[in-house]
Amino acid sequence: MTLLYPVLSKTAYRLDFALYGLACTLLAGLLLRLAWRAGWAPILLGLACIAAGVLLWSLIEYAVHRFVFHGMQPFKRWHAAHHQQPGALIGMPTVLSVPLFAGLVFLPAWALLGLPAAAALMLGVLGAYIAYGVVHHLSHHGGRLPPWLLQRRHWHALHHRSADAGRYGVSSSFWDRAFGSC
């Protein structure tokens, strides 16, 4: 793997999940500490920001998959490799995704909303990103799955069958249905 080519080693692939899991744990700890110091008054705002982060990630997932991975080089070429080799460990290298999350989500949220809300929003985004990664991994590598994950696997398989199939959401079909791309 080179820095910009997305075929990951097993170690790098697993490390991505571990590092984002650690980031979520640290963000949750920061939020608990901030809530404790503030007397728990802003807890509803924090929960709303976490929910907004989950929703924001689902839109990012859809938009990046549809417009970047299926529309812009070199990402389109890299994503085509994923379609040709669905079992390969192809993904965004962590050294690229961390600065993107920090620069495009966390820092603007911090500047606009303050640290507690930005941390809560980021927790939602990163938690949903991990969920996306797990759903995508199980869509390609999972054995026996519960019904909901079998539906997600089928949805993703339909996407892989044809470049015109739409179905860009991996962890959710919400935006595909909202924008008519399914």
PESUL-V721494 format. One record per pair of residues at least 4 apart in sequence whose C-alpha atoms are under 8 Angstrom apart, sorted by the first residue. I is the first residue (numbers start at 1). J is the second residue. If there is no record, write none. Layout:
i: <I;I>
j: <J;J>
This chain:
i: <1;1;1;1;1;2;3;3;4;5;6;6;6;6;6;7;7;7;7;8;8;8;8;8;8;9;9;10;10;11;12;12;13;13;13;14;15;16;16;16;17;17;17;18;19;20;20;20;21;21;21;22;23;23;24;24;24;24;25;26;27;27;27;27;27;28;28;28;29;30;30;31;31;31;31;31;32;33;34;34;35;35;35;35;35;36;38;42;43;44;45;45;46;46;46;46;46;47;47;48;49;49;49;49;49;49;50;50;50;50;50;50;50;51;51;51;52;52;52;53;53;53;53;53;53;53;53;53;54;54;54;54;54;54;55;55;56;56;57;57;57;57;57;57;58;58;58;58;58;58;59;59;60;61;61;61;62;62;62;62;62;62;63;63;64;64;65;65;65;65;66;66;66;66;67;67;68;68;68;68;69;69;69;69;69;70;70;70;71;71;72;73;74;75;76;77;78;79;80;81;81;82;82;82;82;83;86;87;87;92;92;93;94;95;96;97;98;99;100;100;101;101;102;102;103;103;104;105;105;106;106;106;106;106;107;107;108;109;109;109;109;109;109;110;110;110;110;110;113;113;114;115;116;117;118;119;120;121;122;123;124;125;126;127;128;129;130;131;131;132;132;132;133;134;135;135;135;135;135;135;136;136;136;136;137;137;138;138;138;138;139;139;139;139;139;139;139;140;145;145;146;147;148;149;150;151;152;152;152;152;153;154;155;155;155;156;156;156;156;157;158;158;158;159;159;159;159;159;159;160;161;165;165;166;166;166;167;167;167;167;168;168;168;169;169;169;169;173;174;175;176;176;176;177;177>
j: <5;6;7;8;9;6;93;95;93;78;78;90;91;92;93;88;89;90;91;12;13;89;90;91;93;13;89;14;89;15;16;93;17;89;91;18;19;20;93;94;21;130;133;22;23;24;126;130;25;127;130;26;27;126;28;123;126;127;29;30;31;119;120;122;123;32;120;123;33;34;119;35;46;116;119;120;36;37;38;116;39;40;41;42;43;40;42;46;47;48;49;117;50;116;117;120;121;51;120;52;53;117;118;120;121;124;54;120;121;122;123;124;125;55;121;124;56;121;124;57;120;121;122;123;124;125;126;128;58;121;124;125;127;128;59;125;60;125;61;124;125;126;128;129;62;128;169;171;172;175;63;175;64;65;169;170;66;168;169;170;175;176;67;68;68;69;69;70;168;169;70;71;166;168;71;72;72;73;75;76;75;76;77;78;79;75;76;79;75;76;76;77;78;79;80;81;82;83;84;85;86;86;87;88;90;160;140;140;141;96;97;97;98;99;100;101;102;103;104;105;105;106;106;107;107;108;108;109;122;110;118;119;121;122;111;118;112;113;114;115;117;118;121;114;115;117;118;119;117;118;118;119;120;121;122;123;124;125;126;127;128;129;130;131;132;133;134;135;171;136;170;171;137;138;139;149;152;153;170;171;140;153;170;171;141;142;142;143;149;153;149;150;152;153;154;156;157;153;149;150;150;151;152;153;154;155;156;170;171;172;157;158;159;167;170;160;167;168;170;161;162;165;167;163;164;165;166;167;168;165;165;181;182;176;181;182;173;176;181;182;173;176;181;173;174;175;176;177;178;179;180;181;182;181;182>
